[in-house]
Amino acid sequence: MSRIKEKFSELQARNQKALISYIMAGFPNEKATISTIRGLVKGGVDIIEIGFPFSDPLADGPVIQNASTVSLEKGTKIAKFFNLVKKIRKETDIPLILMTYTNILYHKGYAKFIVEAKRAGIDGFILPDMSIEESKEYLKAAKNNADTIFLISPNTSKTRIQKISKVTSGFLYLVAVFGTTGIKTGIKKYTIDAIKQVKKQTKGKIPVGVGFGVSTPDDVKKYIKAGADAVIVGSAYLKLIEKTPQNQLESKIASFTKSLKKQTIL
């Protein structure tokens, strides 16, 4: 059983849902990333999603795009990223997910990249631009090595959800809003309806996580109440990192994380 699956089982036994926090590797520098990770762990995060920067991040809003640009300018490369993950792994066994774009893996070769990522300590992948129609080689490389977390949206058809949920492992990622990450438009009825519909369709076979536009404890509470098994918070963390001095970063991140995690306890 993967670390991600183990975490969901453990949370279920404790009558809790998962808080998944997203950060960008190397934003604004590696030291800040390590401090942020420590703050997340202290705050009680369940799973950490680490972004690897990409020059054309289609699914990301301005906050994550900016973080990606800064990280690339600071020289974040694959080897450096894997070394960072190894450092994190020495401090915690919390599940770690790599969020990036398909071209990063394709360029190196799916099998080679995934083996190296697994060796460093990555447990799963989120590739927003990976379609199931083109995923055969990726899925083959990831099998028995890492979880493959696919995305769906509130207007994904039932037939397509069925196809996607068959190849998804770890959890199914439901995009909360139409648009990119970090767009705060309030919680929509269509999102709440989508959570309920997807939960009904998947019949508990795979956890359902909700992300994009989630930024406050109240958001977390509402999505958990609607039936989400996990809530993903990203841009709100990057905004906090950007405005917090390095010497206060760990404590500020821990405090914000605690406020979010509190809402996942049933």
Backbone as CSV, one residue per row, in Angstrom:
resi,resn,N_x,N_y,N_z,CA_x,CA_y,CA_z,C_x,C_y,C_z
1,MET,0.848,-1.199,0.000,0.000,0.000,0.000,0.887,1.255,0.000
2,SER,0.532,2.219,-0.831,1.327,3.444,-0.915,1.116,4.312,0.327
3,ARG,2.026,5.256,0.519,1.895,6.186,1.656,0.583,6.964,1.580
4,ILE,0.172,7.311,0.356,-1.059,8.093,0.183,-2.276,7.268,0.597
5,LYS,-2.329,6.029,0.140,-3.450,5.148,0.516,-3.456,4.882,2.016
6,GLU,-2.276,4.674,2.563,-2.160,4.459,4.016,-2.686,5.658,4.792
7,LYS,-2.369,6.855,4.310,-2.809,8.084,4.972,-4.326,8.198,4.971
8,PHE,-4.957,7.918,3.838,-6.423,7.982,3.776,-7.070,6.936,4.695
9,SER,-6.476,5.748,4.769,-6.990,4.698,5.662,-6.873,5.120,7.125
10,GLU,-5.728,5.695,7.453,-5.467,6.172,8.812,-6.458,7.280,9.204
11,LEU,-6.699,8.214,8.280,-7.636,9.309,8.544,-9.060,8.811,8.710
12,GLN,-9.431,7.846,7.892,-10.781,7.273,7.985,-10.995,6.652,9.364
13,ALA,-9.975,5.958,9.854,-10.060,5.324,11.176,-10.184,6.373,12.284
14,ARG,-9.651,7.582,12.040,-9.711,8.655,13.038,-10.881,9.607,12.795
15,ASN,-11.730,9.273,11.807,-12.888,10.106,11.453,-12.473,11.515,11.035
16,GLN,-11.457,11.540,10.163,-10.961,12.817,9.643,-10.882,12.762,8.122
17,LYS,-10.854,13.938,7.528,-10.605,14.053,6.094,-9.197,14.629,5.912
18,ALA,-8.697,14.607,4.675,-7.306,15.006,4.436,-7.154,16.478,4.070
19,LEU,-6.149,17.108,4.678,-5.725,18.436,4.252,-4.469,18.238,3.403
20,ILE,-4.554,18.666,2.141,-3.418,18.580,1.231,-2.954,20.001,0.931
21,SER,-1.698,20.280,1.206,-1.155,21.621,1.000,-0.187,21.624,-0.172
22,TYR,-0.329,22.628,-1.046,0.537,22.753,-2.214,1.550,23.881,-2.003
23,ILE,2.797,23.608,-2.354,3.819,24.657,-2.368,4.654,24.499,-3.643
24,MET,5.370,25.535,-4.013,6.258,25.475,-5.174,7.689,25.288,-4.699
25,ALA,8.346,24.249,-5.183,9.749,24.006,-4.813,10.618,25.189,-5.216
26,GLY,11.463,25.636,-4.285,12.403,26.703,-4.599,11.813,28.102,-4.611
27,PHE,10.599,28.247,-4.057,9.984,29.585,-3.998,9.908,30.077,-2.561
28,PRO,10.469,31.242,-2.254,11.329,32.044,-3.122,12.770,31.529,-3.183
29,ASN,13.082,30.539,-2.329,14.392,29.880,-2.355,14.268,28.553,-1.607
30,GLU,15.313,27.741,-1.670,15.256,26.412,-1.057,15.090,26.473,0.465
31,LYS,15.754,27.430,1.086,15.662,27.587,2.542,14.213,27.832,2.964
32,ALA,13.523,28.674,2.197,12.108,28.967,2.493,11.245,27.721,2.307
33,THR,11.572,26.914,1.293,10.817,25.673,1.046,10.943,24.723,2.236
34,ILE,12.153,24.570,2.754,12.372,23.684,3.919,11.610,24.217,5.140
35,SER,11.681,25.534,5.380,10.954,26.135,6.509,9.445,25.930,6.364
36,THR,8.949,26.077,5.135,7.519,25.888,4.864,7.100,24.456,5.139
37,ILE,7.897,23.502,4.678,7.595,22.079,4.909,7.523,21.797,6.409
38,ARG,8.475,22.327,7.152,8.486,22.128,8.617,7.234,22.715,9.253
39,GLY,6.821,23.885,8.756,5.604,24.513,9.260,4.366,23.698,8.948
40,LEU,4.320,23.143,7.736,3.186,22.300,7.327,3.076,21.071,8.230
41,VAL,4.212,20.428,8.467,4.222,19.227,9.316,3.787,19.576,10.738
42,LYS,4.314,20.669,11.284,3.925,21.122,12.632,2.437,21.445,12.701
43,GLY,1.911,21.982,11.601,0.502,22.379,11.561,-0.467,21.227,11.381
44,GLY,0.074,20.033,11.096,-0.785,18.852,10.999,-1.260,18.506,9.604
45,VAL,-0.565,18.988,8.566,-0.948,18.646,7.197,-0.890,17.127,6.991
46,ASP,-1.738,16.618,6.117,-1.785,15.170,5.887,-0.956,14.730,4.688
47,ILE,-0.985,15.538,3.636,-0.251,15.234,2.406,0.304,16.552,1.858
48,ILE,1.525,16.508,1.325,2.110,17.716,0.739,2.285,17.523,-0.767
49,GLU,1.777,18.496,-1.501,1.915,18.512,-2.958,3.002,19.541,-3.277
50,ILE,4.076,19.078,-3.911,5.187,19.975,-4.231,5.216,20.241,-5.734
51,GLY,5.129,21.505,-6.097,5.169,21.867,-7.509,6.594,21.938,-8.019
52,PHE,6.806,21.408,-9.221,8.076,21.612,-9.899,7.801,22.613,-11.013
53,PRO,8.583,23.700,-11.098,8.261,24.787,-12.032,8.313,24.373,-13.501
54,PHE,7.412,24.980,-14.265,7.341,24.735,-15.704,7.134,26.076,-16.396
55,SER,7.728,26.228,-17.556,7.699,27.524,-18.249,6.316,27.927,-18.758
56,ASP,5.412,26.951,-18.942,4.084,27.271,-19.463,3.012,26.532,-18.662
57,PRO,2.803,26.942,-17.399,1.881,26.215,-16.507,0.403,26.546,-16.787
58,LEU,-0.186,25.842,-17.748,-1.531,26.145,-18.251,-2.627,26.153,-17.197
59,ALA,-2.542,25.257,-16.219,-3.629,25.130,-15.238,-3.500,26.112,-14.075
60,ASP,-2.376,26.818,-14.034,-2.097,27.649,-12.862,-2.451,29.116,-13.070
61,GLY,-2.970,29.705,-12.009,-3.298,31.121,-12.010,-2.060,31.961,-11.782
62,PRO,-2.215,33.299,-11.688,-1.068,34.216,-11.579,-0.164,33.977,-10.376
63,VAL,-0.721,33.559,-9.247,0.090,33.364,-8.033,1.086,32.215,-8.228
64,ILE,0.588,31.078,-8.742,1.467,29.925,-8.952,2.389,30.161,-10.151
65,GLN,1.894,30.853,-11.170,2.741,31.193,-12.317,3.939,32.025,-11.870
66,ASN,3.679,32.997,-10.999,4.757,33.842,-10.482,5.760,33.014,-9.678
67,ALA,5.237,32.129,-8.825,6.116,31.274,-8.015,6.971,30.380,-8.906
68,SER,6.377,29.887,-9.985,7.087,29.039,-10.940,8.218,29.818,-11.622
69,THR,7.917,31.043,-12.017,8.917,31.902,-12.668,10.087,32.187,-11.729
70,VAL,9.769,32.547,-10.475,10.810,32.834,-9.477,11.683,31.606,-9.251
71,SER,11.035,30.447,-9.117,11.761,29.199,-8.880,12.711,28.870,-10.041
72,LEU,12.232,29.046,-11.258,13.072,28.790,-12.433,14.252,29.761,-12.481
73,GLU,13.975,31.024,-12.154,15.042,32.041,-12.144,16.103,31.744,-11.090
74,LYS,15.685,31.095,-9.998,16.625,30.738,-8.928,17.389,29.446,-9.258
75,GLY,17.074,28.855,-10.417,17.854,27.703,-10.869,17.327,26.346,-10.445
76,THR,16.030,26.236,-10.186,15.463,24.930,-9.814,15.475,24.004,-11.032
77,LYS,16.250,22.938,-10.923,16.337,21.907,-11.962,15.926,20.570,-11.330
78,ILE,15.745,19.557,-12.165,15.288,18.250,-11.673,16.218,17.687,-10.595
79,ALA,17.524,17.698,-10.849,18.481,17.138,-9.878,18.387,17.867,-8.541
80,LYS,18.268,19.185,-8.606,18.148,20.008,-7.405,16.842,19.689,-6.677
81,PHE,15.781,19.497,-7.450,14.479,19.170,-6.873,14.539,17.831,-6.138
82,PHE,15.113,16.825,-6.775,15.209,15.503,-6.142,16.045,15.555,-4.862
83,ASN,17.091,16.350,-4.861,17.904,16.518,-3.648,17.100,17.181,-2.532
84,LEU,16.260,18.132,-2.912,15.381,18.800,-1.945,14.399,17.800,-1.333
85,VAL,13.823,16.952,-2.181,12.882,15.919,-1.702,13.588,14.967,-0.737
86,LYS,14.824,14.603,-1.052,15.600,13.718,-0.170,15.814,14.356,1.207
87,LYS,16.083,15.671,1.215,16.241,16.396,2.486,14.943,16.362,3.289
88,ILE,13.816,16.571,2.601,12.496,16.534,3.263,12.241,15.147,3.834
89,ARG,12.593,14.128,3.048,12.371,12.737,3.473,13.143,12.363,4.744
90,LYS,14.258,13.040,4.983,15.040,12.753,6.198,14.321,13.258,7.444
91,GLU,13.369,14.190,7.238,12.671,14.800,8.372,11.254,14.276,8.578
92,THR,10.636,13.744,7.538,9.241,13.311,7.666,8.904,12.197,6.674
93,ASP,7.975,11.331,7.077,7.512,10.286,6.151,6.119,10.613,5.610
94,ILE,5.743,11.888,5.680,4.452,12.349,5.173,4.374,12.094,3.658
95,PRO,3.214,11.723,3.123,3.115,11.499,1.677,3.450,12.764,0.886
96,LEU,4.248,12.600,-0.152,4.655,13.708,-1.004,4.214,13.457,-2.446
97,ILE,3.547,14.451,-3.027,3.074,14.358,-4.413,3.810,15.399,-5.240
98,LEU,4.268,14.997,-6.414,4.887,15.943,-7.331,3.834,16.444,-8.316
99,MET,3.651,17.760,-8.352,2.738,18.352,-9.316,3.573,19.100,-10.348
100,THR,3.489,18.660,-11.595,4.194,19.340,-12.677,3.474,19.042,-13.980
101,TYR,4.157,19.239,-15.097,3.528,19.047,-16.403,4.188,17.906,-17.171
102,THR,3.402,17.281,-18.026,3.791,16.044,-18.707,5.158,16.124,-19.385
103,ASN,5.450,17.246,-20.015,6.690,17.383,-20.778,7.946,17.155,-19.933
104,ILE,7.865,17.511,-18.649,9.011,17.327,-17.733,9.368,15.841,-17.637
105,LEU,8.345,14.989,-17.501,8.570,13.542,-17.396,8.915,12.948,-18.750
106,TYR,8.198,13.387,-19.782,8.384,12.849,-21.135,9.810,13.091,-21.633
107,HIS,10.323,14.271,-21.347,11.661,14.659,-21.807,12.740,13.718,-21.264
108,LYS,12.591,13.319,-20.018,13.583,12.434,-19.380,13.276,10.956,-19.650
109,GLY,12.010,10.696,-19.973,11.531,9.309,-20.115,10.722,8.964,-18.884
110,TYR,9.461,8.562,-19.087,8.567,8.309,-17.952,9.168,7.349,-16.934
111,ALA,9.645,6.202,-17.411,10.155,5.172,-16.496,11.340,5.683,-15.683
112,LYS,12.284,6.315,-16.367,13.486,6.819,-15.694,13.129,7.892,-14.666
113,PHE,12.272,8.824,-15.085,11.887,9.922,-14.188,11.183,9.386,-12.947
114,ILE,10.216,8.500,-13.146,9.414,7.997,-12.029,10.260,7.182,-11.045
115,VAL,11.171,6.390,-11.558,12.060,5.615,-10.683,12.922,6.558,-9.833
116,GLU,13.468,7.598,-10.464,14.292,8.572,-9.734,13.476,9.338,-8.696
117,ALA,12.260,9.711,-9.088,11.380,10.444,-8.169,11.013,9.580,-6.968
118,LYS,10.716,8.335,-7.235,10.362,7.385,-6.165,11.547,7.193,-5.220
119,ARG,12.721,7.063,-5.793,13.940,6.883,-4.993,14.187,8.091,-4.083
120,ALA,13.843,9.268,-4.592,14.027,10.498,-3.806,13.009,10.599,-2.673
121,GLY,11.820,10.010,-2.891,10.794,10.045,-1.840,9.421,10.505,-2.291
122,ILE,9.203,10.645,-3.612,7.894,11.042,-4.139,6.960,9.834,-4.161
123,ASP,5.713,10.059,-3.756,4.733,8.961,-3.669,3.689,8.971,-4.783
124,GLY,3.529,10.116,-5.442,2.504,10.190,-6.482,2.713,11.400,-7.370
125,PHE,1.952,11.442,-8.457,2.078,12.516,-9.441,0.731,13.132,-9.790
126,ILE,0.741,14.450,-9.973,-0.393,15.164,-10.549,0.139,15.889,-11.780
127,LEU,-0.363,15.490,-12.946,0.023,16.117,-14.212,-1.251,16.669,-14.846
128,PRO,-1.550,17.961,-14.654,-2.820,18.516,-15.121,-3.069,18.373,-16.621
129,ASP,-1.991,18.293,-17.404,-2.174,18.211,-18.862,-2.057,16.787,-19.405
130,MET,-2.043,15.798,-18.520,-1.983,14.399,-18.954,-3.405,13.886,-19.175
131,SER,-3.732,13.557,-20.421,-5.070,13.018,-20.716,-5.018,11.492,-20.650
132,ILE,-6.149,10.876,-20.333,-6.152,9.407,-20.245,-5.871,8.766,-21.594
133,GLU,-6.221,9.481,-22.682,-5.989,8.940,-24.030,-4.499,8.791,-24.335
134,GLU,-3.677,9.591,-23.682,-2.239,9.565,-23.956,-1.424,9.036,-22.768
135,SER,-2.098,8.370,-21.841,-1.456,8.028,-20.568,-0.888,6.611,-20.472
136,LYS,-1.006,5.825,-21.527,-0.615,4.408,-21.447,0.823,4.204,-20.964
137,GLU,1.757,4.906,-21.593,3.176,4.761,-21.244,3.447,5.264,-19.815
138,TYR,2.827,6.373,-19.474,2.953,6.960,-18.129,2.428,5.998,-17.065
139,LEU,1.246,5.447,-17.303,0.637,4.520,-16.333,1.473,3.251,-16.169
140,LYS,2.016,2.774,-17.271,2.857,1.574,-17.232,4.105,1.830,-16.385
141,ALA,4.696,3.010,-16.576,5.912,3.371,-15.827,5.631,3.570,-14.338
142,ALA,4.441,4.091,-14.033,4.093,4.401,-12.635,3.600,3.181,-11.864
143,LYS,3.122,2.177,-12.568,2.551,0.999,-11.901,3.537,0.390,-10.907
144,ASN,3.033,0.174,-9.690,3.829,-0.376,-8.578,4.937,0.565,-8.098
145,ASN,4.999,1.776,-8.656,6.007,2.745,-8.239,5.414,3.975,-7.568
146,ALA,4.316,4.482,-8.128,3.748,5.730,-7.604,2.275,5.844,-7.977
147,ASP,1.551,6.644,-7.211,0.141,6.894,-7.506,0.012,7.901,-8.641
148,THR,-0.972,7.676,-9.494,-1.258,8.585,-10.614,-2.600,9.261,-10.340
149,ILE,-2.528,10.537,-10.032,-3.721,11.296,-9.624,-4.205,12.130,-10.803
150,PHE,-5.387,11.786,-11.306,-5.939,12.488,-12.464,-6.978,13.519,-12.033
151,LEU,-7.190,14.500,-12.912,-8.130,15.583,-12.612,-9.434,15.425,-13.384
152,ILE,-10.525,15.827,-12.734,-11.821,15.948,-13.390,-12.374,17.325,-13.019
153,SER,-13.402,17.781,-13.739,-14.022,19.066,-13.420,-15.522,18.874,-13.213
154,PRO,-16.213,19.909,-12.724,-17.649,19.763,-12.483,-18.465,19.414,-13.729
155,ASN,-17.928,19.660,-14.931,-18.683,19.323,-16.132,-18.143,18.090,-16.866
156,THR,-17.272,17.315,-16.196,-16.805,16.057,-16.787,-17.968,15.072,-16.837
157,SER,-18.150,14.423,-17.963,-19.285,13.494,-18.124,-19.118,12.262,-17.248
158,LYS,-20.238,11.604,-16.959,-20.214,10.390,-16.125,-19.357,9.305,-16.772
159,THR,-19.469,9.186,-18.087,-18.692,8.168,-18.813,-17.199,8.419,-18.659
160,ARG,-16.811,9.679,-18.778,-15.390,10.022,-18.660,-14.899,9.865,-17.222
161,ILE,-15.730,10.231,-16.266,-15.362,10.042,-14.855,-15.084,8.562,-14.589
162,GLN,-15.914,7.721,-15.175,-15.746,6.273,-15.005,-14.389,5.823,-15.557
163,LYS,-14.033,6.316,-16.731,-12.749,5.955,-17.351,-11.578,6.476,-16.518
164,ILE,-11.691,7.719,-16.073,-10.605,8.339,-15.306,-10.430,7.669,-13.948
165,SER,-11.553,7.373,-13.281,-11.450,6.774,-11.942,-10.833,5.373,-11.982
166,LYS,-10.866,4.726,-13.144,-10.256,3.394,-13.280,-8.730,3.464,-13.291
167,VAL,-8.180,4.596,-13.778,-6.719,4.698,-13.853,-6.122,5.595,-12.763
168,THR,-6.994,6.291,-12.039,-6.526,7.124,-10.938,-6.201,6.261,-9.726
169,SER,-5.126,6.608,-9.035,-4.844,5.962,-7.750,-4.404,7.049,-6.777
170,GLY,-4.530,6.774,-5.489,-4.259,7.799,-4.468,-5.538,8.533,-4.144
171,PHE,-5.958,9.405,-5.050,-7.271,10.048,-4.958,-7.629,10.645,-6.317
172,LEU,-8.876,11.003,-6.486,-9.366,11.650,-7.698,-9.458,13.144,-7.407
173,TYR,-8.855,13.957,-8.266,-8.764,15.400,-8.028,-9.892,16.124,-8.770
174,LEU,-10.837,16.654,-8.008,-11.938,17.415,-8.592,-11.596,18.900,-8.564
175,VAL,-11.494,19.496,-9.750,-11.219,20.929,-9.866,-12.497,21.681,-9.489
176,ALA,-12.398,22.542,-8.478,-13.592,23.171,-7.902,-14.229,24.232,-8.787
177,VAL,-13.403,24.906,-9.590,-13.925,26.038,-10.372,-13.539,25.910,-11.838
178,PHE,-14.293,26.561,-12.683,-13.918,26.635,-14.089,-12.875,27.735,-14.218
179,GLY,-11.663,27.372,-14.597,-10.585,28.358,-14.679,-9.311,27.812,-14.084
180,THR,-8.374,28.709,-13.784,-7.072,28.300,-13.266,-7.056,28.334,-11.737
181,THR,-5.955,27.892,-11.166,-5.806,27.878,-9.711,-5.803,29.293,-9.159
182,GLY,-6.223,29.411,-7.898,-6.112,30.691,-7.199,-7.203,31.685,-7.524
183,ILE,-8.113,31.326,-8.445,-9.202,32.245,-8.795,-10.280,32.130,-7.723
184,LYS,-10.441,33.180,-6.951,-11.389,33.142,-5.829,-12.731,33.713,-6.275
185,THR,-13.686,32.833,-6.479,-15.006,33.286,-6.947,-16.117,32.854,-5.990
186,GLY,-15.725,32.371,-4.811,-16.726,31.864,-3.878,-17.075,30.430,-4.212
187,ILE,-17.672,29.751,-3.246,-18.030,28.345,-3.465,-19.317,28.272,-4.284
188,LYS,-19.231,27.572,-5.393,-20.349,27.495,-6.328,-21.231,26.281,-6.052
189,LYS,-22.503,26.446,-6.337,-23.445,25.332,-6.177,-23.047,24.175,-7.095
190,TYR,-22.559,24.509,-8.310,-22.182,23.439,-9.248,-21.050,22.575,-8.703
191,THR,-20.178,23.178,-7.867,-19.074,22.416,-7.271,-19.601,21.460,-6.207
192,ILE,-20.484,21.972,-5.357,-21.094,21.146,-4.302,-21.868,19.983,-4.931
193,ASP,-22.608,20.292,-5.983,-23.364,19.245,-6.697,-22.419,18.217,-7.310
194,ALA,-21.300,18.704,-7.869,-20.320,17.810,-8.500,-19.691,16.865,-7.477
195,ILE,-19.368,17.382,-6.287,-18.794,16.532,-5.229,-19.752,15.387,-4.908
196,LYS,-20.997,15.747,-4.704,-22.007,14.734,-4.353,-22.196,13.709,-5.469
197,GLN,-22.212,14.189,-6.707,-22.397,13.310,-7.861,-21.210,12.352,-8.043
198,VAL,-19.991,12.900,-7.926,-18.790,12.080,-8.103,-18.678,11.048,-6.984
199,LYS,-18.984,11.465,-5.769,-18.952,10.532,-4.628,-19.939,9.388,-4.845
200,LYS,-21.102,9.746,-5.341,-22.146,8.743,-5.615,-21.685,7.777,-6.704
201,GLN,-21.068,8.338,-7.739,-20.641,7.519,-8.873,-19.470,6.601,-8.532
202,THR,-18.510,7.114,-7.752,-17.319,6.314,-7.435,-17.549,5.339,-6.269
203,LYS,-18.637,5.511,-5.553,-19.069,4.575,-4.493,-17.982,4.264,-3.466
204,GLY,-17.183,5.271,-3.144,-16.163,5.087,-2.106,-14.942,4.297,-2.531
205,LYS,-14.853,3.970,-3.832,-13.714,3.170,-4.302,-12.420,3.984,-4.358
206,ILE,-12.552,5.298,-4.496,-11.383,6.175,-4.544,-11.715,7.471,-3.801
207,PRO,-10.833,7.973,-2.940,-11.115,9.254,-2.277,-11.230,10.382,-3.299
208,VAL,-12.046,11.364,-2.988,-12.229,12.513,-3.873,-11.676,13.761,-3.181
209,GLY,-10.700,14.404,-3.821,-10.115,15.629,-3.285,-10.574,16.828,-4.100
210,VAL,-10.774,17.962,-3.442,-11.232,19.181,-4.122,-10.169,20.266,-4.005
211,GLY,-9.823,20.879,-5.143,-8.837,21.943,-5.151,-9.160,23.015,-6.168
212,PHE,-8.358,24.067,-6.205,-8.501,25.269,-7.041,-9.447,26.252,-6.344
213,GLY,-8.918,27.401,-5.975,-9.739,28.445,-5.364,-10.080,28.229,-3.901
214,VAL,-9.456,27.237,-3.260,-9.721,26.957,-1.838,-8.686,27.725,-1.017
215,SER,-9.129,28.640,-0.163,-8.125,29.466,0.515,-8.363,29.748,1.989
216,THR,-9.547,29.418,2.512,-9.845,29.735,3.918,-10.352,28.510,4.675
217,PRO,-10.290,28.562,6.015,-10.868,27.470,6.803,-12.345,27.246,6.485
218,ASP,-13.061,28.328,6.186,-14.483,28.212,5.857,-14.693,27.447,4.555
219,ASP,-13.820,27.688,3.570,-13.883,26.928,2.310,-13.712,25.439,2.590
220,VAL,-12.693,25.132,3.394,-12.403,23.736,3.742,-13.618,23.091,4.403
221,LYS,-14.183,23.796,5.361,-15.344,23.297,6.099,-16.515,22.968,5.166
222,LYS,-16.795,23.868,4.225,-17.930,23.685,3.310,-17.728,22.499,2.375
223,TYR,-16.505,22.344,1.868,-16.236,21.221,0.965,-16.261,19.878,1.701
224,ILE,-15.755,19.869,2.924,-15.796,18.643,3.732,-17.254,18.276,4.046
225,LYS,-18.027,19.286,4.376,-19.449,19.076,4.674,-20.192,18.512,3.462
226,ALA,-19.756,18.924,2.269,-20.394,18.454,1.029,-20.002,17.020,0.684
227,GLY,-18.972,16.502,1.378,-18.600,15.105,1.163,-17.205,14.864,0.623
228,ALA,-16.397,15.919,0.454,-15.026,15.743,-0.048,-14.193,14.942,0.952
229,ASP,-13.342,14.073,0.436,-12.446,13.283,1.294,-11.144,14.023,1.568
230,ALA,-10.867,15.021,0.731,-9.650,15.815,0.888,-9.880,17.198,0.299
231,VAL,-9.177,18.175,0.853,-9.237,19.531,0.314,-7.807,19.991,0.073
232,ILE,-7.583,20.567,-1.131,-6.244,20.994,-1.523,-6.169,22.522,-1.494
233,VAL,-5.201,23.051,-0.755,-5.001,24.502,-0.642,-3.620,24.838,-1.192
234,GLY,-3.563,25.777,-2.153,-2.290,26.098,-2.779,-1.926,27.565,-2.795
235,SER,-2.629,28.343,-3.607,-2.267,29.761,-3.800,-2.234,30.540,-2.493
236,ALA,-3.126,30.193,-1.556,-3.157,30.887,-0.254,-1.825,30.722,0.485
237,TYR,-1.214,29.542,0.344,0.102,29.308,0.964,1.178,30.159,0.293
238,LEU,1.143,30.212,-1.032,2.167,30.973,-1.756,2.086,32.463,-1.436
239,LYS,0.875,32.968,-1.278,0.689,34.378,-0.892,1.273,34.624,0.497
240,LEU,1.043,33.666,1.400,1.559,33.784,2.771,3.093,33.733,2.773
241,ILE,3.653,32.826,1.984,5.111,32.705,1.883,5.721,34.011,1.361
242,GLU,5.067,34.591,0.371,5.584,35.805,-0.281,5.666,36.996,0.678
243,LYS,4.701,37.089,1.584,4.664,38.276,2.456,5.272,38.048,3.851
244,THR,5.746,36.826,4.127,6.272,36.515,5.464,7.801,36.503,5.491
245,PRO,8.412,37.209,6.440,9.878,37.157,6.576,10.345,35.728,6.872
246,GLN,11.515,35.378,6.373,12.049,34.024,6.517,12.035,33.527,7.973
247,ASN,12.401,34.402,8.913,12.497,33.957,10.314,11.139,33.696,10.973
248,GLN,10.057,34.100,10.312,8.712,33.859,10.856,7.934,32.811,10.053
249,LEU,8.543,32.351,8.969,7.825,31.516,8.003,7.291,30.208,8.598
250,GLU,8.142,29.487,9.300,7.726,28.195,9.849,6.516,28.333,10.774
251,SER,6.555,29.320,11.675,5.459,29.495,12.641,4.170,29.982,11.973
252,LYS,4.303,30.874,10.990,3.110,31.397,10.280,2.434,30.288,9.472
253,ILE,3.251,29.474,8.807,2.719,28.358,8.013,2.043,27.344,8.935
254,ALA,2.675,27.060,10.078,2.106,26.104,11.044,0.754,26.586,11.559
255,SER,0.676,27.852,11.877,-0.561,28.436,12.403,-1.691,28.386,11.371
256,PHE,-1.403,28.769,10.123,-2.407,28.746,9.060,-2.860,27.311,8.789
257,THR,-1.898,26.388,8.779,-2.206,24.972,8.528,-3.124,24.405,9.606
258,LYS,-2.841,24.749,10.860,-3.702,24.284,11.976,-5.135,24.764,11.792
259,SER,-5.300,26.022,11.343,-6.648,26.579,11.169,-7.417,25.844,10.073
260,LEU,-6.690,25.384,9.050,-7.314,24.627,7.953,-7.607,23.193,8.387
261,LYS,-6.614,22.567,9.026,-6.730,21.161,9.427,-7.885,20.953,10.411
262,LYS,-8.095,21.926,11.251,-9.177,21.851,12.254,-10.533,21.548,11.602
263,GLN,-10.722,22.063,10.383,-12.002,21.901,9.693,-12.180,20.529,9.048
264,THR,-11.131,19.719,9.062,-11.233,18.386,8.451,-11.542,17.297,9.466
265,ILE,-11.639,17.692,10.729,-11.940,16.734,11.797,-13.454,16.684,12.009
266,LEU,-14.012,15.541,11.791,-15.479,15.411,11.839,-16.005,15.278,13.250
